[in-house]
Amino acid sequence: MFRLWGKIWKDNHMLADTVVCDDSDDTRTHKIFHGLEEICYEMDLGNPIWLDSTVKDFKKHDKARFYQDNFIEQVEFDYLEIQVIEED
């Protein structure tokens, strides 16, 4: 089982969170992209852009933060954070 946790933060308070699960035989990268799309759909957000700094942080910590610079549209929060919480 692969689980990805998405959280929206503003002023150091978590406003919303959701966990998506993926039992498919896809690669880890596909599971992350699909999980992020599902998180954004559930939270009614546009899909963020993966900047080089975002990719680097995710590779290092299995956690990434998407700030206003990662989104095309204006967002009403400080950042969206995704974190891998379970891998098989």
N, C-alpha and C positions, 0 to 999 in steps of 0.2 A: 504494500500500500504506500502511495505517495500522497503526502498532505502538505498543502501550502496555506499559510495563514496570512491574510491581508488585513491591515489596520489603517484607519484614517486618524491622523493626529492634528490637533490644533491647540496651541498654547500649552503644550505638555499634557494634554488630556486626550484620551482615546475617545473619539466620537462614534466610531462604528468598527466592527470587525466581522470577519467571516472566514471559514475554513473550507477549502475545496479538496476533494479526494479524487485520486486518479488511479484506477487499477489496470489501466491499459498496458500493452506491451511496448508503448512508444519509448523513445529515448528520453533521458532526463531533461534535455533541453526542450524537447517538444512538450513534455509534461509541465515545465515551468511556464512556457509561453501560453499553453492552453489554460493553465491555472490562473495566470494573470488576466487573461481575457475573461474568464468566468468571474473572477473577483470584480473586475471593472463593470461587467454586465450587472451583477447583483447590486453594486453600489451606484449604478447609473453614472458611470464615468466613461470618458473616452479612453482608449488605450494609450498609455504613456510611451514615450520614445526612450529606448535604451541608449543613454549617452555612455561614452567610454568610461567615465568615472563610476557610473552605475554598474556597469559590467564588472569592473575591477573590484568594487566593494562586494558584489554578489559572489564572485569567485572566491574571495578571501573569507567571507563571513557567513555565506549561505543566507544573506539578508541584504535587501536593497531598499533604498528610499528614493521615491520619485517626487521631486519638488515641482514647483510651478514651471521651471525650465523644461521639464520632461513632458509637459502637457501642451497641446495646441490651444485648447480653450482655457478660459480663466477658471481656477478652482477656488473653493471657499475654505480651504484647509491648508495647513503648513506642509504636510507631506503624506503620501501613501507609502506604507512600508509592507513589504512582503518578506516572509521568512519560511524556509523549509523546516517543517517540524517533525516529519517522519519520512524515511526512505527505506525501501527494502532492497 
